[in-house]
């Protein structure tokens, strides 16, 4: 006979597994590794289910486990991942253009450092507030702002994304490379 805690955990997994795998995929860029990452996260969640269930925000607690597990995986690996230009097969219709754009975006996300990638994915793809992301990542809200700002700036400058950003050409405009000069004397 299962305990009440196991039933709660089972319900939690059934409700949130798909979203965890999706976030894991955005963090690591590989469907198989995303499945493994989500499974490792759920294993860690199960071993500390009493703390997770007692937390104010169990979702944030589990996302934090996911991000930390991914960071541990990246640190252990020390091997560069090369994403293919094709996404894994998906059920249902999907236009070629959307798949191509998503592939380019996934490759650009993979080029971000792990911390920036986590902040951008959680903030904009998962549509979480800055305070939620800070809680998940275990950092200050200012750090989330800084990491997302730098991550988005890096994505905006990525030449591979030039066609996806409206009004941007392959070469950076003068406003991207221009250095702002401050006056050295006070105005009269």
Sine and cosine of phi, psi and omega as CSV:
sin_phi,cos_phi,sin_psi,cos_psi,sin_omega,cos_omega
0.00,0.00,0.71,-0.70,-0.02,-1.00
-0.99,0.12,0.49,-0.87,0.05,-1.00
-0.99,0.11,0.21,-0.98,0.02,-1.00
-0.88,0.48,-0.63,0.78,0.01,-1.00
-0.88,0.47,-0.63,0.77,0.03,-1.00
-0.92,0.39,-0.61,0.79,0.05,-1.00
-0.90,0.43,-0.66,0.75,0.05,-1.00
-0.89,0.46,-0.71,0.71,0.01,-1.00
-0.88,0.47,-0.71,0.70,0.01,-1.00
-0.85,0.52,-0.70,0.71,0.03,-1.00
-0.90,0.43,-0.65,0.76,0.03,-1.00
-0.86,0.50,-0.73,0.69,-0.01,-1.00
-0.89,0.45,-0.71,0.70,-0.01,-1.00
-0.87,0.49,-0.61,0.79,-0.02,-1.00
-0.97,0.24,-0.55,0.83,-0.22,-0.98
-0.88,-0.48,-0.04,1.00,-0.07,-1.00
-0.87,0.50,-0.71,0.71,-0.02,-1.00
-0.87,0.50,-0.71,0.71,0.01,-1.00
-0.91,0.42,-0.60,0.80,0.03,-1.00
-0.91,0.42,-0.68,0.73,0.02,-1.00
-0.90,0.43,-0.65,0.76,0.01,-1.00
-0.88,0.47,-0.73,0.68,0.02,-1.00
-0.90,0.43,-0.65,0.76,0.04,-1.00
-0.88,0.48,-0.64,0.77,0.03,-1.00
-0.89,0.45,-0.66,0.75,0.03,-1.00
-0.92,0.40,-0.51,0.86,0.01,-1.00
-0.98,0.21,-0.59,0.81,-0.11,-0.99
-0.92,-0.38,-0.33,0.94,0.11,-0.99
0.99,0.17,0.15,0.99,-0.02,-1.00
-0.68,-0.73,0.78,-0.63,-0.09,-1.00
-0.89,0.46,-0.70,0.71,0.00,-1.00
-0.90,0.43,-0.69,0.73,0.04,-1.00
-0.92,0.40,-0.55,0.84,0.05,-1.00
-0.90,0.44,-0.67,0.74,0.06,-1.00
-0.88,0.48,-0.71,0.71,0.01,-1.00
-0.89,0.45,-0.68,0.74,0.00,-1.00
-0.90,0.44,-0.68,0.73,0.03,-1.00
-0.90,0.43,-0.65,0.76,0.01,-1.00
-0.90,0.43,-0.69,0.73,0.04,-1.00
-0.89,0.46,-0.62,0.78,0.04,-1.00
-0.89,0.45,-0.71,0.70,0.00,-1.00
-0.92,0.38,-0.53,0.84,0.07,-1.00
-0.90,0.43,-0.72,0.69,0.03,-1.00
-0.91,0.42,-0.60,0.80,0.03,-1.00
-0.90,0.44,-0.68,0.73,-0.02,-1.00
-0.89,0.46,-0.66,0.75,-0.04,-1.00
-0.93,0.38,-0.36,0.93,0.03,-1.00
-0.84,-0.54,0.54,0.84,-0.08,-1.00
-0.85,0.53,-0.59,0.81,-0.01,-1.00
-0.86,0.51,-0.68,0.73,0.03,-1.00
-0.94,0.35,-0.66,0.75,-0.02,-1.00
-0.89,0.46,-0.74,0.67,-0.03,-1.00
-0.90,0.44,-0.52,0.86,-0.02,-1.00
-0.99,0.12,-0.20,0.98,-0.04,-1.00
-0.92,0.39,0.44,-0.90,0.05,-1.00
-0.88,0.48,-0.64,0.77,-0.04,-1.00
-0.75,-0.66,1.00,0.03,-0.03,-1.00
-0.86,0.52,-0.56,0.83,0.03,-1.00
-0.88,0.48,-0.72,0.69,0.01,-1.00
-0.90,0.44,-0.63,0.78,0.02,-1.00
-0.87,0.49,-0.71,0.71,-0.02,-1.00
-0.94,0.34,-0.61,0.80,0.07,-1.00
-0.89,0.46,-0.62,0.78,0.04,-1.00
-0.89,0.46,-0.68,0.74,0.07,-1.00
-0.87,0.49,-0.66,0.75,0.01,-1.00
-0.88,0.48,-0.75,0.66,-0.01,-1.00
-0.89,0.45,-0.71,0.71,0.00,-1.00
-0.90,0.43,-0.64,0.77,0.04,-1.00
-0.90,0.44,-0.64,0.77,0.04,-1.00
-0.91,0.41,-0.69,0.72,0.02,-1.00
-0.89,0.46,-0.62,0.78,0.06,-1.00
-0.90,0.44,-0.65,0.76,0.02,-1.00
-0.89,0.45,-0.68,0.73,-0.01,-1.00
-0.91,0.41,-0.68,0.73,-0.01,-1.00
-0.91,0.42,-0.65,0.76,0.00,-1.00
-0.92,0.39,-0.61,0.79,-0.14,-0.99
-0.95,0.30,-0.79,0.61,-0.04,-1.00
0.80,0.60,0.45,0.89,0.04,-1.00
-0.88,-0.48,0.73,-0.69,0.01,-1.00
-0.96,0.30,0.69,-0.72,0.05,-1.00
-0.99,-0.11,0.74,-0.67,0.09,-1.00
-0.94,-0.33,0.89,-0.45,0.00,-1.00
-0.99,0.13,0.58,-0.81,0.05,-1.00
-0.98,0.18,0.24,-0.97,0.02,-1.00
-1.00,0.09,0.12,0.99,0.01,-1.00
-0.84,-0.54,0.64,-0.77,0.10,-0.99
-1.00,0.07,0.38,-0.92,0.08,-1.00
-0.88,0.48,0.40,-0.92,0.03,-1.00
-0.84,0.54,0.62,-0.78,0.01,-1.00
-0.82,-0.57,0.52,-0.85,0.08,-1.00
-0.97,0.24,0.61,-0.79,0.06,-1.00
1.00,-0.02,0.28,-0.96,-0.04,-1.00
-0.96,0.29,0.59,-0.81,0.05,-1.00
-0.47,-0.88,0.77,-0.63,-0.04,-1.00
-0.95,0.32,0.45,-0.89,-0.03,-1.00
-0.89,0.45,-0.62,0.78,-0.01,-1.00
-0.89,0.45,-0.66,0.75,0.00,-1.00
-0.91,0.41,-0.66,0.75,0.02,-1.00
-0.90,0.44,-0.68,0.73,0.00,-1.00
-0.90,0.44,-0.70,0.71,0.02,-1.00
-0.89,0.46,-0.69,0.72,0.00,-1.00
-0.89,0.45,-0.64,0.77,0.01,-1.00
-0.89,0.45,-0.69,0.72,0.02,-1.00
-0.90,0.43,-0.67,0.74,0.02,-1.00
-0.90,0.43,-0.67,0.74,0.02,-1.00
-0.89,0.46,-0.65,0.76,0.04,-1.00
-0.90,0.44,-0.64,0.77,0.02,-1.00
-0.92,0.39,-0.66,0.75,0.07,-1.00
-0.87,0.49,-0.62,0.79,-0.01,-1.00
-0.91,0.41,-0.42,0.91,0.02,-1.00
-0.99,0.17,-0.21,0.98,0.05,-1.00
-0.97,0.26,0.54,-0.84,0.14,-0.99
-0.86,0.50,0.45,-0.89,-0.13,-0.99
-0.82,0.57,-0.67,0.74,-0.02,-1.00
-0.91,0.41,-0.69,0.72,0.03,-1.00
-0.92,0.40,-0.67,0.74,0.01,-1.00
-0.87,0.50,-0.71,0.71,0.00,-1.00
-0.88,0.47,-0.70,0.72,-0.01,-1.00
-0.90,0.44,-0.71,0.70,-0.01,-1.00
-0.91,0.41,-0.71,0.71,-0.01,-1.00
-0.89,0.46,-0.75,0.66,-0.03,-1.00
-0.93,0.38,-0.63,0.78,-0.07,-1.00
-0.97,0.26,-0.73,0.68,-0.16,-0.99
-0.97,-0.25,-0.60,0.80,-0.01,-1.00
-0.99,0.17,-0.67,0.74,0.03,-1.00
-1.00,0.10,-0.17,0.98,0.03,-1.00
0.84,0.54,0.74,0.67,0.02,-1.00
-0.99,-0.16,0.43,-0.90,0.02,-1.00
-0.96,0.29,0.28,-0.96,0.02,-1.00
-0.87,0.49,-0.63,0.78,-0.01,-1.00
-0.93,0.37,-0.60,0.80,0.06,-1.00
-0.90,0.43,-0.70,0.72,0.01,-1.00
-0.89,0.45,-0.67,0.75,0.03,-1.00
-0.88,0.48,-0.66,0.75,0.02,-1.00
-0.91,0.42,-0.68,0.73,-0.01,-1.00
-0.90,0.43,-0.69,0.72,-0.05,-1.00
-0.99,0.12,-0.21,0.98,0.01,-1.00
0.94,0.34,0.68,0.74,-0.02,-1.00
-0.64,-0.77,0.01,-1.00,0.01,-1.00
-0.98,0.20,0.40,-0.92,0.04,-1.00
-0.87,0.49,-0.60,0.80,0.04,-1.00
-0.87,0.48,-0.59,0.81,0.05,-1.00
-0.92,0.39,-0.64,0.77,0.05,-1.00
-0.88,0.48,-0.72,0.69,0.02,-1.00
-0.86,0.51,-0.71,0.70,-0.01,-1.00
-0.89,0.45,-0.73,0.69,-0.03,-1.00
-0.92,0.39,-0.64,0.77,0.03,-1.00
-0.94,0.35,-0.64,0.77,0.04,-1.00
-0.87,0.50,-0.75,0.66,-0.01,-1.00
-0.92,0.40,-0.63,0.78,0.03,-1.00
-0.90,0.43,-0.71,0.71,0.03,-1.00
-0.91,0.41,-0.63,0.78,0.04,-1.00
-0.88,0.47,-0.67,0.74,0.03,-1.00
-0.90,0.43,-0.64,0.77,0.04,-1.00
-0.92,0.39,-0.63,0.78,0.01,-1.00
-0.90,0.44,-0.54,0.84,-0.02,-1.00
-1.00,0.09,-0.17,0.99,-0.04,-1.00
-0.91,0.40,0.88,-0.47,-0.04,-1.00
-0.90,0.44,-0.42,0.91,0.00,-1.00
-0.94,0.34,-0.38,0.93,-0.01,-1.00
-1.00,-0.08,0.05,1.00,-0.08,-1.00
-0.83,0.56,-0.64,0.77,-0.03,-1.00
-0.96,0.29,-0.34,0.94,-0.03,-1.00
-1.00,0.02,-0.29,0.96,-0.03,-1.00
-0.99,-0.13,0.91,-0.42,-0.04,-1.00
-0.85,0.53,0.69,-0.73,0.06,-1.00
0.98,0.20,0.10,0.99,-0.02,-1.00
-0.94,-0.35,0.67,-0.75,0.04,-1.00
-0.97,-0.23,0.07,-1.00,-0.03,-1.00
-0.88,0.48,-0.64,0.77,-0.02,-1.00
-1.00,-0.06,0.60,-0.80,-0.01,-1.00
-0.90,0.44,0.60,-0.80,0.03,-1.00
-0.97,0.23,0.18,-0.98,-0.01,-1.00
-0.90,0.43,-0.47,0.88,0.01,-1.00
-0.94,0.35,-0.43,0.90,0.05,-1.00
-0.96,0.27,-0.51,0.86,-0.09,-1.00
-0.96,-0.26,-0.15,0.99,-0.04,-1.00
-0.92,0.40,0.66,-0.75,0.05,-1.00
-0.97,-0.23,0.79,-0.61,-0.02,-1.00
-0.97,0.25,0.78,-0.62,0.03,-1.00
-0.97,-0.23,0.84,-0.54,0.03,-1.00
-1.00,-0.03,0.56,-0.83,0.01,-1.00
-0.91,0.42,0.62,-0.79,-0.01,-1.00
-1.00,0.01,-0.30,0.95,0.05,-1.00
-0.83,-0.55,0.40,-0.92,0.01,-1.00
-0.96,0.29,0.56,-0.83,0.04,-1.00
-0.91,0.41,0.48,-0.88,-0.03,-1.00
-1.00,0.05,0.00,0.00,0.00,0.00
